[in-house]
Each structure stands twice: as C-alpha cells, then as structure tokens.
Amino acid sequence: ISHQLKTPLTVIRVACERLSMDNPSAEPVAETCLWQISKMTALIQDLLQLGRFDCNRQKKNFSYVNAQELLETVTNDLTFVALPKNLTFEVIGGSDVSWYCDSHWLKEAVGNILKNCIEHASDSEIQIRYESDEHFNRITIEDSGCGFPSGYEQQVFQRFSFGSSTKTDSSGLGMAIAQEAIKLHYGSVSAANRPEGGAVFRIVFPRFDANHLYH
C-alpha cells in the first residue's frame, strides 16, 4: 500500500506546484498542500523502510568505515536542524577507529537518534562518544533535554510511539527504524535518563570483519 501511494502523491505534488505557478492567488493554499504532501511522503518512506526490514529485503552493503568520518557526516547533515535550537554536536573518539558495517544503515540509526535529541533539547551540546574493543563497537549519545517520562525509555523504540513532547508532525517511526538498523548489525540500542538530566542512548554491535560477515 505504501509503495502504491508514492505515485499519486507525486502527481498531486506536481499539480500543486503547477497551480501555484499559474495562479499566484492560490499559492498559499498550494503551499499548505505541499507541506502536507511532504509529511505524508516522509511517513510513507518510513513505512517502506520498516516493511523491508519485516520482509528481510533491505539492501546490505558492509565495508570498512572510519568511525569519526561516519559520525561527523551525520552531524554535519543535521547542523542546519540543530542551529535554530542553539544546539551543537561534539564527536569524541579516536581518529583511527574503523568499523566493518553498513554505513547507510548505521548513519540512518544515529541520525534518527540525533533527530530525537534535537527535538527534545535546546541551548546545549549533544555528545556522541564512540569506541571499539576486542569484541564490540559502541556509540553513546547524550543530550541535556527533558529526558523520558518514567517508563517511556522502554517504549521509545516501539512503532508509532509518541512521548508527551513529541512534535505533532512526527511519524513515530524514526526510533523503530534506528533499532532495526542496529539489529541488522546484530547489535542493540537502549535508552535511559541521565542522572544530571537529559537522555542517553547506547548502541552496541559486534566487531566483525570481512572474514566474519553478517548473515
């Protein structure tokens, strides 16, 4: 169903754009329609991604990736979202750390978690720490936001899960996609409240290499 909805939404988008160009007086209405189309398109994309996980049809492409470069790519892409809330990122870890992973899905997971942090924090710094030992790779993300209501930290990764301060235009699927992306690496992701306030997310996945592939 999600796949079939993509084509009519594209047609509606083109029609709204054409209407706005041909009839300037209709531009405010067309812009409202385009905004709602964008929200629906994002929701459909999230549903398609989860559907691929459910059917085990997601594409996998594992290779060696520098951890610092991967995480800085994610934070750089989200800087424009963080700036209006006066948020900054700090990536902490060794410059020589590398992971054998699917960079697309790992960036998707980290990016979705960071978007959650941005949504619930302001005027502070979001820290992303990473490390590797003999057996595991770890990513820890901490913010100084409002944290989780009691018990909600166990529900945040459920599909269509909305906290009391979640934005109304959120699909409620971003954190579920993050969890599925980490499972693709045979790893886990958890959430908790920091004692000093804010939330902490911990990602752990095995340190595999090209001779010990994910299956």
C-alpha positions in Angstrom: 0.0 0.0 0.0 2.8 2.4 0.9 4.5 1.7 -2.4 1.3 2.3 -4.4 0.7 5.7 -2.6 4.0 7.1 -3.9 2.9 7.7 -7.5 -0.4 9.6 -6.8 1.4 11.7 -4.2 3.9 12.7 -6.8 1.1 13.6 -9.2 -0.6 15.7 -6.6 2.7 17.5 -5.8 3.3 18.4 -9.4 -0.3 19.6 -9.7 0.0 21.8 -6.7 3.3 23.3 -7.9 1.7 24.0 -11.4 -1.3 25.6 -9.7 0.9 27.8 -7.7 2.9 28.9 -10.8 -0.2 29.5 -13.0 -2.4 31.2 -10.3 -0.4 33.3 -7.8 -3.6 33.9 -5.7 -3.7 30.1 -5.0 -0.1 30.0 -3.8 -0.9 30.0 0.0 -3.3 27.0 -0.4 -0.9 25.2 -2.7 1.9 25.7 -0.1 -0.3 24.2 2.6 -1.0 21.2 0.4 2.7 20.8 -0.5 3.6 20.8 3.2 1.1 18.1 4.0 2.3 16.1 1.0 5.9 16.3 2.3 4.7 14.9 5.7 2.9 12.1 4.1 5.8 11.3 1.8 8.1 11.1 4.7 5.7 8.8 6.6 5.4 6.5 3.5 9.2 6.3 3.2 9.5 5.3 6.9 6.8 2.6 6.4 8.6 1.3 3.3 11.9 1.1 5.2 10.2 -0.9 8.1 8.5 -3.1 5.5 11.8 -4.0 4.0 13.1 -5.0 7.4 10.0 -7.1 8.1 10.4 -8.9 4.8 14.2 -9.1 5.2 14.5 -7.4 1.8 16.7 -4.4 2.9 19.9 -4.0 0.9 23.1 -4.6 2.9 26.5 -3.3 1.9 29.2 -3.9 4.5 32.6 -2.3 4.3 35.3 -0.8 6.4 34.4 2.8 7.5 36.3 5.3 9.6 34.1 5.8 12.7 34.9 9.5 13.1 34.2 10.3 9.5 30.9 8.5 9.6 29.6 10.2 12.7 30.8 13.7 11.5 28.9 13.2 8.3 25.7 12.6 10.2 26.2 15.6 12.5 27.2 17.9 9.6 24.0 16.9 7.8 21.9 17.8 10.9 23.6 21.0 11.7 21.0 23.1 10.0 18.3 21.4 12.0 20.2 22.0 15.3 21.2 25.6 14.8 17.7 27.1 15.3 17.6 25.4 18.7 21.1 26.6 19.6 22.4 23.0 19.7 25.9 21.9 18.9 27.5 18.5 18.4 30.7 17.1 19.8 32.1 13.8 18.4 34.5 12.2 20.8 36.7 9.2 20.0 39.9 8.0 18.3 40.6 9.1 14.8 41.9 5.6 13.9 38.8 3.7 14.9 37.2 1.8 12.0 34.1 -0.4 11.8 33.0 -3.1 9.4 29.4 -2.0 8.9 26.7 -0.9 6.5 27.4 2.8 6.6 24.0 3.7 5.2 22.0 2.0 7.9 24.4 2.9 10.7 24.1 6.6 9.7 20.3 6.2 9.5 20.2 4.8 13.1 22.5 7.5 14.5 20.7 10.2 12.5 17.3 9.2 13.8 18.5 9.2 17.4 20.1 12.6 17.0 16.9 14.0 15.5 15.1 12.8 18.6 17.7 14.5 20.8 17.3 17.8 18.8 13.5 17.6 19.1 13.7 17.4 22.9 16.7 19.6 23.8 17.9 23.2 23.2 20.6 25.6 24.1 23.1 22.9 24.9 25.5 20.3 23.4 24.8 16.8 22.2 27.8 14.5 22.7 28.5 11.5 20.6 31.2 9.2 22.0 32.5 6.1 20.2 34.9 3.4 20.9 35.9 -0.2 20.0 37.4 -3.0 21.9 38.4 -6.6 21.0 34.8 -7.7 20.7 32.4 -4.7 20.4 31.8 -1.3 18.9 30.0 1.3 21.0 28.3 4.6 20.4 26.9 6.7 23.3 24.7 9.7 22.6 23.9 12.1 25.4 21.7 15.3 25.4 20.6 17.7 28.1 17.0 17.8 27.2 13.9 16.9 29.2 14.7 13.2 29.4 12.0 10.5 29.4 8.8 10.2 31.4 9.0 7.3 33.9 8.9 4.0 31.9 8.9 5.6 28.5 12.5 4.9 27.9 11.4 1.3 27.4 8.8 2.3 24.8 10.7 4.9 22.7 11.7 2.3 20.1 8.2 1.0 19.5 6.5 1.8 16.3 4.1 4.8 16.4 5.4 5.6 19.9 4.8 9.3 20.9 6.0 11.0 24.0 4.2 13.9 25.6 6.6 16.4 24.0 6.8 14.7 20.6 6.2 17.1 17.6 2.8 16.6 16.0 4.3 16.1 12.6 6.5 13.2 13.8 5.7 9.8 12.2 6.6 7.9 15.4 8.7 5.5 13.3 12.2 7.0 13.4 13.4 5.3 16.6 11.9 2.0 15.4 13.9 2.3 12.2 17.0 3.0 14.3 16.5 -0.1 16.3 16.0 -2.3 13.1 19.2 -0.8 11.6 21.2 -1.7 14.6 19.7 -5.2 14.6 21.0 -5.5 11.1 24.4 -5.4 12.7 23.5 -8.0 15.3 23.6 -5.2 17.8 21.3 -3.5 20.3 20.3 0.1 21.2 18.9 1.2 24.6 17.7 4.5 26.1 17.8 5.9 29.7 17.6 9.1 31.7 20.9 10.7 32.7 21.1 11.4 36.5 22.1 15.0 35.7 19.1 15.4 33.3 18.6 14.6 29.7 18.7 11.3 27.8 21.4 8.8 26.9 21.3 6.3 24.1 23.7 3.4 23.9 24.4 1.5 20.7 26.5 -1.8 20.9 27.3 -4.1 17.9 29.8 -6.8 17.4 33.2 -6.0 16.0 33.1 -8.2 12.8 35.4 -8.0 9.8 35.4 -9.0 6.2 36.2 -12.6 7.1 33.3 -12.9 9.6 30.4 -11.5 7.7 26.9 -10.7 8.9 24.3 -13.1 7.7 
